[in-house]
């Protein structure tokens, strides 16, 4: 213990020294101010790298080192959340990053396959203080003993499983199991599907996989960023501290409702509306809406130009429209082509009126006259009014809002009734993939933006030239005689022109790759991880696949927990349209969270519909049976049960239908209840969908007969210790059989 404490003290001394040097390096670099272009680039790279290192050092401060491996060769290595080296000429490693190949025996070695290991030591710490050691001897002939032996090798794992929850997910870096390690370190190319029932650690595995991929492919993924998609904001808050604790801070966490820049979904759909919006044929519906905005005159549009009236009829505009569509450009990007066709048509009409010889029908106009006519038409407001009517510039928000306000004719009447709503500024999660699809169909007419950029650039260059002119004038004024004037004294205008001078004063973009990705709808991520992947709709998958052109993805979920009506539910259904059968599938079969007593009850619910259902097998039993009670005063009974179930340390979740939340919250002191609840509160009130992916020491399920099978399965499997059920009516059949 004393030896390990001295080692840990040395590690933190090194961390403190690195932190001080890193802070000083960042401060000095930012203080350099205006520097030459190359030096500024080097400064920005240094600031980005050192800021990332500083964030990592701060994030792992609480539990830096957690293990040690002693090899049969006599060498030993300490394992930690990040790697550290001594400040010597050889840069000697002092702490091995858990992701390094040399650390793999810590997770994989067994008495049968020792991988050259003599001893594996788990080091438990509280802050910077060593609190316990657990030694496993893999070489059974080794007579050395330390007094900290753990013969079964599971004390650290069981301690982690039985520890009180805090409302935040912790990393599992100390207790990664062999089947989990294989998934974490799997090659990152292509699509990997990780299926697992409740409590199998699939979310933790996915997060550790993100950390591993960033370690192995730093150059690529640090530039392109990693996206992690979760089912709801509460879940993202729950997992937010995992990657920073592993030394990774440059990852974007988002829900589908946050993947369209400038829009955050705050409204809610009915299940029927979400199902309709999520169907893949909504892509065709939106395409039809956009095509309908490419209008024809009804019957004609009259444009007055220089005392002549030019008539645009259906035939002329139809030709222009078909030629524009033939270019196969997005709607807004194609607008420039349509303008050109219409201007050419109007020019021909006008030229025929004013430039045709009345005797032989020949043209009296030369090419310069035609060009002048076209330029004059391009300045006619009536022409632009007609163009806006025939081929308007559209926004995704306008297209989707118009469809939802008046969906008749685009979808069947029953679906139209489900999705119809008045124009509103509030968007739902199911709207976001529609907005993204509309943005893809529309593209962007960036001519105005380019013109603004060019004008701003010209202004900056002109200003820079003015500064150089003043510098030159000051120089000539200072020389009093010919000798001074001919001397080789350089001024600013001698070594730089206005273009480069302006470049030096352009604003730098110091945002991380994740921050830039969050603001860019067209960003291509280096890798995407999707949790509860079975819940996403076909339209949501279209959005995500656009963000991953390389199809480098890790999908985790459990088809048995599919609750959303729009969810695809099967892996082949999700992936076939994009990668065919070119994806890998693996399954986690061990339940680390849910005790066997609770899992037996939850499994019975699914087996009632799927007799062949095989749940993950629980690694532990608490000896505490779940219970169910029939009550009359539901709010009062919930308050009493909360007092009974709330642990001295840890967290309790009350899982109830959404429409009961207000009544129940009124009887519960200090409960957190919201669309985005604070999971660090000791008692939180959730609906089954909010509870997905979360875990609590105790869970109280209210009115289970009102849940669908998958929602009830989710609700029953959130507890790590105790489970209670309250109901006013009859229990669902499977619960009546197991708890009645």
Buried (B, 14 or more C-beta within 10 A) or exposed (E): EEEBBEBBEBBBEBBEEBBEBBBEBBEEBBEEEEEEEEEBEEBBEBBBBBBBBBBBBBBBBEBBBBBBBBBBEEEEBBBBBBBBEEEEEEEEBBBBBBBBEBBBBBBBBBEEEBBBBBBBBBBBBEEBEBEBBBBBBBBEEEEEEEEBBBEEBBBBBBBBBEEEBBBBBBBBBBBBBEBBBEBBBBEBEBBBBBBBBBBBBBBBBBBBBBBBBBBBBEEBBBEBBBBBBBBBBBBBBBBEBBBBBBBBBBBBBBBBBBBBBEBBBEBEBEEBBBBBBBBEEBBEBBBEBBEEBBBBBEEBBEBEBEEEEBEBEBEBBEEBBEEBBEEEBBBBBBBBBBBBBBBBBBBBBBBEBEBBEEEEEEEEBEEEBBEEBBEBBBEBEBBEEBBEEBBBBBEBBBBBBBBBEEBEEBBEEEBBBBBBBEEEEEBBBBBBBBBBBBBBBBBBBEEEEEEEEEEEBEEBBEBBBEBBEEEBEEBEEEEEEEEEEEEEEEBBBEEBEBEEBBBEEEEEEEEBBBBEBBEEBEBBBBBBBBBBBBBBBBBBBBBBBBBBEBBBBBBBBBBBBBBBBBBBBEBEBBBEEBBEEEBEEBBBEBBBBBBBBBBBBBBBBBBBEEEEBEBBEBBBEBEBBBBBEEBEEBBEBBBBBBEEBBBEEBBBBBBBBBEBBEEBBEBBEEBBBBEEBEBBBBBBBBBBBBBBBBBBBBBBBBBBBBBEBBBBBBBBBBBBBBBBBBBEEEBBEBBEEBBE
